[in-house]
Structures are given as C-alpha cells and as structure tokens.
Amino acid sequence: MVYPRYASTVVLVRRDGNGSFEVLLTRRPPEMRFLGGFYVFPGGTVHEDDYSPEVLKRCRGLSGADAQKILDNCHTTEVALGHWVAVFREVFEEVGILLCVSDAGAPISLDAPDVNKRIELGRQAIVRKQLKFGAFLESENLVCDLAKGVYFDHWVTPDIYSMRFDTRFYIAELPEHQVPLARSEEVTHSLWIKPQDAFARMDQKNFPILPPTTTVLQNLAGLGTWERLRAEFGLA
C-alpha cells in the first residue's frame, strides 16, 4: 500500500456584484503526473520547509497548539502549522496571490508595477527552487497571517491509486488589490466561476473535474450568497 503524502488545498473566493460569490479553479497542465489536465483548487504537498523555524517565525494569527487541535491532534504543532503555510506557499507559487500582511500587520498591495515585478520574480525563483519561501518572506518583510486560511475539510486518496494524498482543505478570501495569474508553470489557465455553474459543467468534456473538487463545489453552491458563505466559514 502506498502511504499518502500530506497536502493542503485552498478554495480562494471573491464576492461578485450580485451578492453571491465565485471560486478560483485552476487547470493543471496535461503532462502533470497527478490529475494532469483536470480543474482543481490551488494546492500541493506539505514540505519540510513549510514548518521550518525560518518560516514559522514569519507566521502569526494561529498558535501551534490551536493548529494541532483543529487538525484532530494528528500532527506535532510545527507540522500542523506547516499545513497552513503550504496553503500560503502553494497559492503564491501557482497563481501569485499573497495571503500575507506586512511586519506591522498592514494589508499589502501589488498595484505598483515595480512591486508587482519584484514579487513575480520572487515567485518564479521559489518555483525554480532557487529561493525558499521563508527567505522570500523575510526579504519582503512579509508575514503569513494564518487566520486568513480557514480549515474546513479532510480527504484521503483511496488506496487503489498509485499516488495518494492526505489533504486538508481551506478557504480564503481574495485579498484586495491582488489579481491571480492567468497561467503559470503549474497552471494552464485559471478561472473564476460560481460553484453552481462549475458543478453544472462537470459532465462536459472540456471541463474535466473529479471528487473531492466536485463535492466541495456542490456544498458551496448550496450556500448561494456571500453573507452565508462568510457566516458558514467565519471569514472576517
């Protein structure tokens, strides 16, 4: 039996103009070994660096004890926090979104062209493994506000598969003044869509999608409005 690797996935949400909301789906390149060509939520494997002292000193908003308790005491406090950090790193690597604040706790803006270019070069260096996420955070004076990622579900790939993941699901609101990349090294294109519209398209050949993504979409579709979504998950 193949033992599953720890992973984290994030449902990025934004309010639309009609009191409802949209989620961000990304399509994986067809040549990728796991779910190549499928629509998924941003996410990936939890790495040891995600719970290194260098990274954890750049985190706030959630204690190790609370993270451990939320994840059913399945991990040490450091590894539990690493599941949250993996969300922040993966969503940055895949679509360029930073769920971070400044050292002083202020929101960040990527509107300025020079800032946007510098941040993008940092993202590319992280993807190429030329720069560690913790070093990037320190160089930019950024802190991962872990409270921005709300945990809500847990899925484990069945043991009939050759690649298995023990995946924690989180939800986070798109920060103001940030726009996801349309494509990246791990994304052929990204798509904002209402959960009910995505769920309605799941049987179309040009929209390949599988559980647990479909299950999450179905559950979110039942909420309908932005206010119900925020109340359900306790989004600030």
N, C-alpha and C positions, 0 to 999 in steps of 0.2 A: 504493500500500500504506500502511495505517495503522501507524505505529510504536507499539509497546506502551509504556505508561507503567509505571514502576517501582511495585511494590506489595509489601506484606507481609501475611501472614495467620498467625494463631496458633491452634493447637489447644490449648484450655485443658482440662486433665484433672484429675480428682479421684478419689481412692480410694473404693470403695464398701465396704459392710460384709462382703462375701464374698470379699475378696482379689482382686477384679477392679477395673475402673475404668470411669469414664464420661467422655464428652467433651461439651463445650458446643457446641450448634448454635444459630444464630440465624436467624429468618426475616425476610427483607427485605420492607419494605412493597411492595405490588404496583405502586405508581406509580413506583418507582425504575427508572431507565433501564436499569441493568445488573443482570440476574438478579433483577428485581422479582418478589416472591412466592416465591422459592426459599430453601431452607435452605442456609446456608453457615457457615463458620467466621468469627469476627470478623476484620476486616482492611480494608485500603484502600490508597489511593495514598500513596507516599512524597512528602512535601512538602519544599520547600527549608528550611523552618523546622526540619525534623526533624534537620538536620545543621548548624544554625546554631551559632556559638560559645556563645550563651546556653544552648542545650540541651545541647551536648556537655560543657560544664563541670559539668553535673548528671548525668553518666553515670560508671559505674565497672563493673568486672568483666570488661571486654573492651577490648583495645587496638585502635586503628585498624588497625595492621598485621595483627593476627590476624583482624579482621573482613574486611579486604580479602582475605586468603588464603583464608578459609572460603568467600567468595563468588567464588572462582576468579579473583581479580585482575581482575574486570570493572569495578571502580569505584575512585575515589580512596578514601583512608582515611576521609575525612569522609562521603562518600556511603554507603560500606559501613556505617559506624556508624548512619547515618540509617535504614537498613533495619530495624535492631533498634529504634531509637527509634519508628519508625512502628508497630511491634507494640505498644509500651507505650502510645502515644497512642491508637491505634485501639481497643484493648481497654478503655481507660478511657472513651473517648467513647461506645462502643456499649453496654457492659454495666457500666460503673462500677468495674471491677477495676483496682487499682493494683499493678503488679508492681514496687514500689519499697520502699526502706528509708529510714530517717532519715539525716540527715547523719552521725550516729555509726555507721551501719551496722546499727541495730536494726530488727527487724521492726515493721511498723505495724499498728495495729488501728483499725477503723472502727466498733467496737461502740458507743461513746458516741454518744448521739443528737445532741449539739451538733456533734461532729466529723463525723459522717455527713452532717448537713445542710450544713455548710460545704463539705465535699468535693463534695457533689452540686451545690451552687450553682456551684462552680468548674467542674465538668464541663459544666454547661449553658452557662456563659459561653464555654467553649472551643468547644463545638459551634456556638454562635451567632457565633463568630469575634470575640467581644468580649474575649477573653483568650487569650494564647498559652500553649502548653503549657509552655515554658521558664519563663515568668513565674509560672505556677501552681506549678511545682516549687519555684522559689525562695521564693515566699511561704509555702509549707507546709514548707520545709526538708526536701524530699524529694530522693532520688537514684534514678535508674533503675539498678537492678542488672542490667546486660545479660546477666550469666551465667544469669539466670533464664529467658532465651529461648534454646532450643537449636535451631539450624538443622538442617533435615533434607531439604528437597526444593525443586525449582525447576520451575515450569511457565510456559509462554508461550502465551497465547491464539492459536489458529491465525489466519492472515492472511485467512481468509474472513469474519471478523467485523468489524463497523464500530467496535467498541470492543475494544481489546486491552490486556492487562496482562502484564508480565514480573514474575511473582510468586514471592517467596521464602516458603517455609513454615517455621514454627517451632512448637515445642511448649513449653508451660509449665505448671507445676503451680499449681492454685488456691491462693493464699495463705490461711493460717489467718485466721479472724475476718473474712473477706470473703465476701459473697454477691452474685452477679451480679444486675443489674437484670432484672426480668421483661420489661420493654419499655422502649424509649427512642425517640428521634427517628428512628433508623435501624433499629429492630428492632420488629417487631410482637409477637413473644414469643421468649423464649429457652427452651432445652430441654436438660436433662441426660439423656444416653442412652448405653447401651453401644454401642460401634461395631457389634457384630454385630446388635443389634436395629435400629439405623438402617439398616444395609445390607439387612436383610431387608424393610424397609418401602419401599425406594427405588422400587418399581414402583407404589405406591399413589398415587391421585390427590391425596390430602390430604397427601402428603409429597413435594413436588417437589424434586428434588435431582439435580445433574449432576456429571460429572467436572470438575475433579480431586477434588472433595469425596468422591465415591463411592470413588475409588481409594484415597485416604488412609484412609477408614473400613475398607475391605477389608483393607488392610495392618495396621491397628491391631487389627482383630478377630482376626487370626492370632496376636497376642501373648497374648491371653487374660488374663494375670494382671498385677497391679500391679507385682510384682517383675520380671517380664520386661520390662514397659514401661520401668521405671526403668533397668534394665540396658541395654536397647537404645539409649536416648537419653542415658544418662549423667545422668539427673535426680538432683539432690542429695537 
